[in-house]
Amino acid sequence: MQLSDKHEGTTTKAFAGLRVLDFSTTIAGPHCARMLADMGAEVIKIETDGGETMRTRPPLRKGCSTVFGQLNVGKKSVVLDLKSEDGKEAIRRLAATADILVENFRPGVMHRLRLDYDRIRTVNPKLIYCSISGYGQSGPSAELPAYAPVIHAASGYDMAHLAYQPGRSRPDYCGIYHADVVTGTYGFGAIASALYQRTVTGLGQHIDVSMLESMLTLTLIELQNSQFTVKPPPRPMFGPTETASGYVMITVASEKTFQGLMGVIGRPEWISDPRFSTYAARRDHWADMMDGVEAWSRQLSTEACLVALGAAGVPASAYRSVSEALADPQLAHRRALSSVEDEGGSFQVLNLPFRMSGSDTAPAKTMAVLGEHTDRLRAEIGLPDGTPIPSGKTAAQV
């Protein structure tokens, strides 16, 4: 049984007909479940009476968080007390009808709630149960608390990034949560894979996604370099190149782009110069080459540099703010943003970054109010009429 969705369109959704129970909080799990919702799954977000923590994160308008909206648009909201027997029975009933469950509590929490995979699969062996955690579900670090900034440090990512900042020894502050987004996306991919495997086996399975390992996938070159002795170039290969009005990022990653760049800066003879004629030689003399590039770029505005580089097919961009990037007509062309309504008004959310010729990937248009769908599901989940809204500790505190 599924609730009717007032936002349902007529275009095919790849995951239409699937039901997801979303126990996740903060970013990684909610991002994964938002992707499932955009693909057409009915996602039921299980919350406590206080609501998920991201509901209070700024920007806030009339108490409504747009960050929470970005991560949870299109989901239904059900408030349950997971410590109560009524709450646990409601989850078991929902799990019996669900295809997917997503949770990102610290390992052990769902076991203590008696809602772990081994117990839940007895009521639904077809359930795909995805657990997202900092370090994985087992092992010496499994029960350590973790958020994205901790994983950035633990994975080596922060120190790897620092190695590309000459003359610096203090790691950067963390404000962009790569670990959450990449881990949630890996979770989505694993779930899609398990759904396909289920068509063959008829069975669900437990998916164990590690934020630490997910983050390590972003340092693929550094991971290999750490195993061997590799001499770094005298200047980091990809960084800001100064112009008369700012900086541009120029990426020379092929012989064609190298030759194009040499033509742009008026140094065609460097194409055959022994210092630059091969990748290995170029790498050893990278500082000399980029000094020559900057001697050219400093004479021109950022805009003039980009025009010249673009004409020669050299990949380059100005350094833009997020606001400037969102104003790019390319995003408007691809309809990369959608307008969403909540009780605070309207705001924009980013759509999934892929398009499908046979499937609609657009998000829903409104945000659920906390507990909006609890009453609608009472009969299905066996919650007695008049059951009070729960209070007390959240599941993460069990």
TARA-V917404 format. One line per field, one symbol per residue. ss: DSSP state (h for helix, s for strand, l for the rest). psi: psi as a letter, one per 40 degrees, with the letter a starting at -180 (. if undefined). burial: 1 if it has 16 or more other ideal C-beta (glycine too) atoms within 10 Angstrom, else 0. A space follows every 50 residues. Layout:
ss: ???
psi: ???
burial: ???
This chain:
ss: llllllllllllllllllsssslllllhhhhhhhhhhhlllsssssslll llhhhhlllssllsshhhhhhhlllsssslllllhhhhhhhhhhhhhlls ssslllllhhhhllllhhhhlllllllssssssllllllllllllllhhh hhhhllhhhhhhlllllllllllllllhhhhhhhhhhhhhhhhhhhhhhh hlllsssssshhhhhhhhhhhhhhhllllllllllllllsssllllssss llllhhhhhhhhhhlllhhhhlllllllhhhhhhlhhhhhhhhhhhhlll lhhhhhhhhhhllllssslllhhhhhllhhhhhhllssssssllssssss lllllsllsllllllsllllllllhhhhhhhlllllllllllllhhhl
psi: hiiiheehaeihhdeheihhhheiibddddddddddddeeihhhhhiide iideeehihhhfehhdddddeeieiihhhiheeiddddddddddddeidi hhifihhdddddeffiddddedegeehhhhhhideieiidedehihiddd ddddeeddddddeegheiehiiihehgddddddddddddddddddddddd deiaihhhhhddddddeefddddddeeihhhiiehhdhahhiaeebiihh hheiddddddddddeffddedehddediddddddfddddddddddddeei iddddddddddefhhiiihiidddddeheddddefeiihihaeeaiihih iieiihdehheiiieiiiihededddedddefhihehihiiaiidee.
burial: 00000000000011110111111111111111111111111111111100 11011000000001111111111111111111100011011111101111 11111110110010111001100100111111111110000110011111 11011111010000000000000100111111111111011101100100 00011111111101110110010000000000000000001010000101 01000011111111101001000001000001001100110111011001 01001101100101010000000000000000000101010101001010 100000000111110111011011001100101000100100011000
